[in-house]
């Protein structure tokens, strides 16, 4: 599946998904929004923590350098 097909499948503007790194950025932003909503609704703190850790991992990978 190419990036344009992925954008269509997940209803993302294809112009914002020009590289795999853009996908990471979209995922990070979505996870941050999910965590905020889960915290507002006082959901299970362990689930929030795991989702937050996943978002932090994606952010670290996205902003990392090679070496």
C-alpha positions, 0 to 999 in steps of 0.5 A: 500500500502506498502513502496515498492509499493509506491516507485515503484509508484513514481519511487523512489529507494526502497532502499531509502524508508525504513521507513515512515520518509524516505518519509518525507525526500524525500518530503522535498527535492522535495519541496526545489527543487520546491521552488528553481525552482519557485523562479528562474522562478519568479512565484507567491510569494504567491504560493512559500511561501505556498509551502515553508511553507509546506516544513518547516512543513514537516522538523519540523515534521521529525526532531521533538522529542516526547514530 
